[in-house]
Amino acid sequence: MIIDIVKVFLPSILAFAGGIAITYILTAQLYKHKMWKKKAGKVDFSGNETTLFNELHKDREVNVPRMGGVVIWLSAGITIFFLWALGQIFPTDLFQKIDFLSRNQTWIPLTALIFGGLIGLIDDYLEVRGSGNNLHGGLALKKRLIVVAVVGLLTALWFYFKLDISSIGFPGLPNGIELGFLFVPLFMIVALAIYSGGVIDGIDGLAGGIFASIFAAYGGIAFYQQQINLAAFCALIVGAILAFLWFNIPPARYYMSETGTMGLTLTLTVVAFMTDRLGGGYGLLVLPIIALPLLATSISSIIQVASKKFRHGKKIFLIAPLHHHFEAIGWPAYKVTMRYWIFGVVCAILGLIIALVIR
């Protein structure tokens, strides 16, 4: 038990320390090369400028670099391979036990994290290097959704054919709900839904705090399921996020942007399914609870778009997503962030409790 606890928490501490060190190197380069948007603001799904949002954020999005999410996946990747290398170079019992890089528990989520981070990095680079008059530079939303769908498809096929997973956990059903090949499109839908919640990255410190509580909850679930390597991986992500968050709280030194949100949302999808039937639990069932801040953010945007389309331009929220609506009604940005953090922690604890007690 003691070695398992060390195995889980040591990577988190190392990732935090590594992330702090990486930040000083990364931000020096980001500021040197002016890796920020050349014009503040954004456009809606129809390509029209979002006037109220742009007015609220006119001083935030310029002169602050994007690509801060690199700190998360880079520090996580360096840490996991560092501990693996220690076990290879010094094959003692201790170093081999704290090595948590394993094919059955960490290769898939690590691949999702790195791949999503790299694709997001390309999007961020294209955005900051776009035209000074371009509010929506980078990869088009449709292209990003295709990337997420393809990654979801490939991962789902791996679960289905290599891991023989075709069902999802449900209380009272020892074998879960058998889906057959429908498991594959379900996985893709979940990946797209969680990815859409990445738009929560809109206020200093907001996304980092929410993702940290989510992965902490799944780390607890994995530990309970005796998926110790997966629990260590989740703790690793939490440590890396906290290092990012240290410099992202107001006033932010950098923004997480797509390289962080795409990597984290793809990884979260994988972790949710790995703590489901694969771990003998209900990781997918509690996902809407643990990740409720992400889903609420995504749903608020969908409601806004639907309302404008079917109600002749009438809006439900002053601005969507939801966190910007709270800004528009007068909440200071720091108050929105802190209240989201509180709500996120409550959701994470509630989801963790449910996952541990239901049978």
C-alpha positions as CSV (number, residue, x, y, z in Angstrom):
1,M,0.0,0.0,0.0
2,I,2.8,2.5,0.9
3,I,4.6,1.9,-2.3
4,D,1.4,2.4,-4.3
5,I,0.8,5.7,-2.6
6,V,4.4,6.8,-3.4
7,K,3.9,5.6,-6.9
8,V,0.8,7.7,-7.3
9,F,1.9,10.9,-5.7
10,L,5.6,11.1,-6.7
11,P,4.9,11.7,-10.4
12,S,2.5,14.5,-9.5
13,I,5.2,16.3,-7.5
14,L,7.8,15.7,-10.2
15,A,5.5,16.9,-12.9
16,F,4.7,20.0,-10.9
17,A,8.4,20.8,-10.4
18,G,9.2,20.1,-14.0
19,G,6.3,22.2,-15.2
20,I,7.5,25.2,-13.2
21,A,11.0,24.8,-14.7
22,I,9.6,24.4,-18.2
23,T,7.5,27.5,-17.9
24,Y,10.4,29.8,-17.5
25,I,12.0,28.5,-20.6
26,L,8.8,28.3,-22.6
27,T,7.5,31.8,-21.7
28,A,10.8,33.4,-22.6
29,Q,10.4,32.0,-26.1
30,L,6.7,32.8,-26.4
31,Y,7.3,36.4,-25.5
32,K,10.4,36.7,-27.6
33,H,8.5,35.5,-30.7
34,K,5.2,37.3,-29.8
35,M,3.1,34.2,-29.8
36,W,-0.2,35.9,-29.2
37,K,-3.3,36.9,-31.2
38,K,-2.7,40.0,-33.2
39,K,-6.2,41.2,-32.6
40,A,-8.5,40.6,-29.6
41,G,-11.9,39.0,-30.0
42,K,-13.6,36.1,-31.7
43,V,-16.4,35.3,-34.2
44,D,-19.5,33.1,-33.7
45,F,-20.4,30.0,-35.6
46,S,-21.8,32.1,-38.4
47,G,-18.6,34.0,-38.9
48,N,-19.9,37.2,-37.3
49,E,-18.0,39.2,-34.8
50,T,-19.1,38.8,-31.2
51,T,-19.3,42.4,-30.2
52,L,-20.1,42.2,-26.5
53,F,-17.5,39.5,-25.9
54,N,-14.9,41.4,-27.8
55,E,-15.6,44.5,-25.8
56,L,-15.2,42.6,-22.5
57,H,-11.9,40.9,-23.6
58,K,-10.4,43.7,-25.8
59,D,-7.4,44.0,-23.4
60,R,-6.9,40.3,-22.5
61,E,-6.1,38.4,-25.6
62,V,-3.3,40.5,-27.1
63,N,0.2,40.7,-25.5
64,V,-0.4,37.4,-23.6
65,P,1.0,34.3,-25.3
66,R,-1.0,31.2,-26.2
67,M,0.3,27.7,-26.2
68,G,0.6,27.5,-22.4
69,G,-0.8,24.0,-22.5
70,V,2.6,22.8,-23.7
71,V,3.6,22.9,-20.1
72,I,1.1,20.3,-19.2
73,W,1.7,17.6,-21.8
74,L,5.5,18.2,-22.0
75,S,6.1,18.1,-18.2
76,A,3.8,15.0,-18.0
77,G,5.7,13.3,-20.9
78,I,9.1,14.1,-19.5
79,T,8.2,12.8,-16.0
80,I,6.7,9.5,-17.1
81,F,9.7,8.7,-19.3
82,F,12.2,9.9,-16.6
83,L,10.7,7.4,-14.2
84,W,10.7,4.7,-16.8
85,A,14.4,5.4,-17.6
86,L,15.3,5.2,-14.0
87,G,13.8,1.7,-13.9
88,Q,15.8,0.7,-17.0
89,I,19.1,2.2,-15.9
90,F,18.9,1.2,-12.3
91,P,16.8,-2.0,-12.3
92,T,16.4,-2.1,-8.5
93,D,13.1,-3.1,-6.9
94,L,12.2,0.5,-5.9
95,F,12.8,2.1,-9.3
96,Q,11.0,-0.6,-11.1
97,K,8.0,-0.3,-8.8
98,I,7.6,3.5,-9.3
99,D,7.7,3.1,-13.0
100,F,4.1,3.4,-14.1
101,L,4.5,3.4,-17.9
102,S,2.5,0.3,-18.9
103,R,0.9,-0.9,-22.1
104,N,-2.4,-1.9,-20.5
105,Q,-3.0,1.3,-18.4
106,T,-0.9,4.3,-19.5
107,W,0.1,4.0,-23.2
108,I,-3.3,4.8,-24.5
109,P,-4.1,7.9,-22.4
110,L,-0.5,9.2,-22.8
111,T,-0.8,8.8,-26.6
112,A,-4.0,10.8,-26.5
113,L,-2.5,13.5,-24.4
114,I,0.6,13.9,-26.6
115,F,-1.2,13.6,-30.0
116,G,-4.0,16.0,-28.9
117,G,-1.4,18.4,-27.6
118,L,0.6,18.4,-30.8
119,I,-2.5,18.9,-33.1
120,G,-3.6,21.7,-30.8
121,L,-0.2,23.2,-31.0
122,I,-0.5,23.4,-34.8
123,D,-3.8,25.1,-34.4
124,D,-2.4,27.6,-31.9
125,Y,0.6,28.4,-34.2
126,L,-1.6,29.0,-37.2
127,E,-3.8,31.3,-35.1
128,V,-1.0,33.5,-33.8
129,R,0.7,33.6,-37.1
130,G,-2.5,34.5,-39.0
131,S,-3.5,37.8,-40.4
132,G,-3.6,40.7,-38.0
133,N,-7.3,41.2,-39.1
134,N,-8.2,37.6,-38.6
135,L,-10.3,36.8,-35.5
136,H,-10.6,33.1,-36.0
137,G,-7.2,31.9,-37.3
138,G,-6.0,28.4,-36.9
139,L,-7.6,25.2,-38.0
140,A,-11.3,25.5,-38.8
141,L,-13.7,24.0,-36.2
142,K,-14.8,21.4,-38.7
143,K,-11.2,20.2,-39.1
144,R,-10.6,20.0,-35.4
145,L,-13.8,18.0,-34.9
146,I,-12.7,15.6,-37.6
147,V,-9.4,15.2,-35.8
148,V,-11.1,14.4,-32.5
149,A,-13.5,12.0,-34.2
150,V,-10.7,10.1,-35.9
151,V,-8.7,9.8,-32.7
152,G,-11.9,8.7,-31.0
153,L,-12.5,6.1,-33.7
154,L,-9.0,4.7,-33.6
155,T,-9.1,4.5,-29.8
156,A,-12.5,2.9,-29.7
157,L,-11.4,0.3,-32.2
158,W,-8.5,-0.5,-29.9
159,F,-10.8,-0.9,-27.0
160,Y,-13.2,-3.0,-29.1
161,F,-10.8,-5.3,-30.9
162,K,-7.6,-5.4,-28.7
163,L,-9.1,-5.0,-25.2
164,D,-12.4,-6.8,-26.0
165,I,-14.5,-4.0,-24.5
166,S,-18.0,-3.7,-26.0
167,S,-20.1,-2.7,-23.0
168,I,-20.5,0.0,-20.4
169,G,-20.9,-0.3,-16.7
170,F,-24.4,0.1,-15.2
171,P,-25.5,-0.6,-11.6
172,G,-27.3,-3.9,-11.0
173,L,-25.9,-5.4,-14.2
174,P,-22.8,-7.5,-13.6
175,N,-21.9,-7.5,-17.2
176,G,-23.0,-4.0,-17.9
177,I,-24.9,-2.9,-21.0
178,E,-23.8,-4.8,-24.0
179,L,-23.5,-2.5,-27.0
180,G,-21.6,-4.6,-29.5
181,F,-20.1,-2.5,-32.3
182,L,-22.2,0.5,-31.1
183,F,-19.6,0.9,-28.5
184,V,-17.4,2.5,-31.2
185,P,-19.7,5.4,-32.2
186,L,-20.6,5.9,-28.5
187,F,-16.9,6.4,-27.8
188,M,-16.6,8.9,-30.6
189,I,-19.7,10.9,-29.4
190,V,-18.3,11.1,-25.9
191,A,-14.9,12.3,-27.2
192,L,-16.6,15.0,-29.2
193,A,-18.9,16.0,-26.4
194,I,-16.0,16.3,-23.9
195,Y,-13.9,18.2,-26.5
196,S,-16.6,20.7,-27.0
197,G,-16.3,21.6,-23.3
198,G,-12.8,22.8,-23.9
199,V,-14.3,26.2,-24.6
200,I,-14.2,26.7,-20.9
201,D,-10.7,28.0,-21.4
202,G,-11.8,31.6,-21.6
203,I,-10.9,33.2,-18.3
204,D,-7.6,33.3,-16.5
205,G,-7.2,30.2,-14.3
206,L,-10.6,28.8,-15.1
207,A,-9.8,25.7,-17.2
208,G,-6.8,24.7,-15.2
209,G,-8.7,24.5,-11.9
210,I,-11.6,22.5,-13.5
211,F,-9.4,20.0,-15.2
212,A,-7.3,19.5,-12.1
213,S,-10.3,18.5,-10.0
214,I,-11.6,16.2,-12.8
215,F,-8.4,14.2,-13.1
216,A,-8.0,14.1,-9.4
217,A,-11.4,12.4,-9.1
218,Y,-10.5,9.9,-11.8
219,G,-7.2,9.2,-10.1
220,G,-9.2,8.3,-7.0
221,I,-11.5,6.0,-8.9
222,A,-8.6,4.3,-10.7
223,F,-6.8,3.8,-7.3
224,Y,-9.9,2.2,-5.8
225,Q,-10.0,-0.2,-8.8
226,Q,-6.4,-1.1,-8.3
227,Q,-5.4,0.4,-11.6
228,I,-2.4,1.9,-9.8
229,N,-0.6,2.9,-13.0
230,L,-3.6,4.7,-14.3
231,A,-4.1,6.4,-10.9
232,A,-0.5,7.6,-11.1
233,F,-1.0,8.9,-14.6
234,C,-4.1,10.9,-13.5
235,A,-2.0,12.3,-10.5
236,L,0.7,13.1,-13.0
237,I,-1.7,15.2,-15.1
238,V,-2.9,17.0,-11.9
239,G,0.6,17.9,-11.0
240,A,1.3,19.2,-14.5
241,I,-1.9,21.2,-14.5
242,L,-1.1,22.8,-11.2
243,A,2.3,23.9,-12.6
244,F,0.5,25.5,-15.5
245,L,-2.1,27.0,-13.2
246,W,0.7,28.6,-11.0
247,F,1.3,31.0,-13.9
248,N,-2.2,31.1,-15.3
249,I,-4.0,32.7,-12.4
250,P,-4.8,36.4,-12.9
251,P,-3.0,38.1,-14.4
252,A,-2.1,35.1,-16.7
253,R,1.4,34.8,-18.0
254,Y,0.0,32.6,-20.8
255,Y,-3.2,30.9,-21.9
256,M,-3.8,27.1,-22.1
257,S,-5.3,27.4,-25.6
258,E,-5.9,24.4,-28.0
259,T,-2.7,22.6,-27.3
260,G,-3.9,22.1,-23.7
261,T,-7.6,21.6,-24.1
262,M,-7.5,19.2,-27.0
263,G,-4.9,17.0,-25.2
264,L,-6.7,17.1,-21.9
265,T,-10.2,16.4,-23.3
266,L,-9.1,13.5,-25.4
267,T,-7.2,12.0,-22.4
268,L,-10.2,12.5,-20.2
269,T,-12.4,10.5,-22.6
270,V,-9.9,7.6,-22.6
271,V,-9.6,7.7,-18.8
272,A,-13.4,7.6,-18.3
273,F,-13.6,4.5,-20.5
274,M,-10.6,2.9,-18.8
275,T,-12.3,3.3,-15.4
276,D,-15.5,1.8,-16.7
277,R,-15.8,-1.9,-17.8
278,L,-12.0,-2.2,-18.2
279,G,-11.6,-1.4,-14.5
280,G,-14.8,-3.0,-13.4
281,G,-16.4,0.3,-12.5
282,Y,-18.6,3.1,-13.7
283,G,-16.2,5.7,-15.0
284,L,-18.4,6.6,-17.9
285,L,-21.6,6.7,-15.9
286,V,-20.2,9.4,-13.5
287,L,-18.5,11.4,-16.3
288,P,-21.4,13.8,-16.7
289,I,-21.2,14.5,-12.9
290,I,-17.4,14.9,-12.6
291,A,-17.1,16.8,-15.8
292,L,-20.4,18.8,-15.4
293,P,-18.6,22.2,-15.6
294,L,-17.3,21.2,-19.1
295,L,-20.7,19.8,-20.2
296,A,-22.6,22.8,-18.9
297,T,-20.3,25.1,-20.8
298,S,-20.8,23.2,-24.0
299,I,-24.5,22.9,-23.6
300,S,-24.9,26.6,-23.0
301,S,-23.3,27.3,-26.4
302,I,-25.6,24.8,-28.1
303,I,-28.6,26.4,-26.4
304,Q,-27.5,29.8,-27.5
305,V,-27.0,28.8,-31.1
306,A,-30.3,27.0,-31.2
307,S,-32.2,29.9,-29.7
308,K,-30.8,32.4,-32.2
309,K,-31.6,30.1,-35.1
310,F,-35.2,29.1,-34.1
311,R,-36.2,32.2,-32.2
312,H,-35.3,34.7,-34.9
313,G,-32.1,35.9,-33.4
314,K,-33.2,36.0,-29.7
315,K,-30.5,34.9,-27.2
316,I,-30.9,33.0,-23.9
317,F,-27.5,34.3,-22.5
318,L,-26.0,37.7,-22.9
319,I,-22.8,35.8,-24.1
320,A,-22.1,32.1,-24.5
321,P,-20.5,30.0,-23.2
322,L,-21.9,30.3,-19.7
323,H,-18.9,31.7,-17.9
324,H,-18.8,34.7,-20.2
325,H,-22.5,35.3,-19.5
326,F,-21.6,35.7,-15.8
327,E,-19.0,38.2,-16.8
328,A,-21.5,40.1,-18.9
329,I,-23.9,40.5,-16.0
330,G,-21.2,42.0,-13.9
331,W,-19.3,39.3,-12.1
332,P,-15.6,40.0,-12.0
333,A,-13.5,37.4,-13.8
334,Y,-11.8,36.2,-10.6
335,K,-15.2,35.6,-9.0
336,V,-16.4,33.5,-12.0
337,T,-13.2,31.5,-11.8
338,M,-13.3,30.9,-8.0
339,R,-16.9,29.9,-8.1
340,Y,-16.3,27.5,-11.0
341,W,-13.5,26.0,-9.0
342,I,-15.7,25.4,-6.0
343,F,-18.5,24.0,-8.2
344,G,-15.9,21.8,-10.0
345,V,-14.5,20.4,-6.8
346,V,-18.0,19.6,-5.5
347,C,-18.9,17.8,-8.8
348,A,-15.6,15.8,-8.6
349,I,-16.2,14.7,-5.0
350,L,-19.8,13.8,-5.8
351,G,-18.9,11.8,-8.8
352,L,-16.1,10.1,-6.9
353,I,-18.4,9.0,-4.1
354,I,-21.0,7.7,-6.5
355,A,-18.4,5.7,-8.4
356,L,-17.1,4.1,-5.2
357,V,-20.4,3.2,-3.6
358,I,-22.7,2.0,-6.4
359,R,-22.8,-1.7,-7.2
